[in-house]
Amino acid sequence: MSTESTSGPEIRLLSVDFDCPDPAELARFYGDALGLPVVLSSADFVLLGREGSAGLGFIRVADYRRPTWPDPSQGKQAHIELGVDDLDAAQARMLALGAVEPSFQPHPDQRRVLLDPAGHPFCISTQY
């Protein structure tokens, strides 16, 4: 599969953005977890990333409602998968950074579902 565009302008991914009540708090969590620096910051938006790569953005939403995963009444809104070498060690690190472990774990031997400080579920996995 060719990566060249046959017509039109080049389109590239700049960031994946998360709604949240406190962009600085969520950026600290993911920045510490992934070793990503802040590249842009205001009271209502923080962007993490590295030059030439897509980043993670965090946008303040005044009436933000936390996801209720696995209960579907308030959808998960976003979901990312993080690759790790050691599930137990990575889970301990993420919990120390402020993640929360929900009681429901669909495949704990392959991946662990955790919740970030704003309640978004994310997975750590050795599968990828």
N, C-alpha and C positions, 0 to 999 in steps of 0.2 A: 504494500500500500504506500503510495507516494505521499510525502508531506508537503509537496509543492502545491500552491494554489494555481488552478488553471484559469481562473477569472476572478476579478474583484480584488478588494483590498485584503491584506493580511489581517487576520483576526486572532488575537491571543488572549489567553486567560490572564487577567490581572490579579484577581483575588476572589476568594470565597468569603462572604461576609455573614456574620452572625448577629441577629438582634439580641439585645441584652439590656439589663438595667444600668450596668456600670462598665463601659468599654475599657477603662484602665484596669479594673480588676480582672476581667476576662483576658485581656492582653497579657497581663503579668503571668497568669496561669499558663497559657499556651506558649508564651515566650520562654518561660522557665522550662517547661516540659520539652519543647522542641529546639531550644537554643536559637530562637529567632529574635533579632533586634527590632525595635520600634523604628519604622521608617517615616511615619507620619502620625501626628497626634493633635487632637483638638479635644474640647470638652465632650463632644458627641461622637467622635470617631477615632479609632486607633487602628493603624495598619502595621502588621508585622511582616517581615520578609527579608529577602536578599536581592541585590541587584540582578536583574535578568531572570528571576524566578517569580512565579505566582505567589501571592501572599495570603495572609489571613487577616480579615478586617472585622472590627467589632463596632456595632452601631447602637447608640443609645435609643431606646424606645421607652417613652414615658409610661405607657400602660402595659409593659411587658408582662406576659404570663408564662410562667415556667412550664416546660413540657411535663406531662404526667406519665411518661413511659414506665412500664409497659401498658398502662391504662390509656386507651386511645382518646379519652375525652378532650385532652389538649395535646395535639400532635407533637411529634418530636422536633419538627421545624427544620432540623439539620442533623446530619450524622456524618462523622468522619471515622475512618479506620486508620489506626497508627500501627505500623509494623514494629515489632520488638523481637529481641533475641531470647529473652527470659520473661515469661508471663508473670511469675511471682515477684521478681525484682521490679519489673516495670509497674505492676499494680501497686506495690509498696511506695514507689517514687511518686506516682500520680496521686495516691491518697495523701501523702505527705505534703504535696503541693496544693491540696484543697479539693480534690475529686471526692466523690461519694460513691460507695458501692451499693447499687440497688440489690434487693434480695433475689430478684429473678435473674438467673443466668442461664440462657438457653443452651450454650455449648462451652462450659467453663474449661474444658480440657483443650479447646482450640482457640478460644478468644474470651475476653472478659469485657463485659459492658460496664462502663463507669459513667458518672454524671459530672459535667464540669460545674464550676461555681454558679453558673446561671441555669443549671438544670438540663442542658443539652446532653443527650446520651452520645457517647463515643465508644469505640471498641479499640482494644489493644489486641494484637493477633500475631502469632508466629506463622500464619498461613501464607503470607505474601512475601 
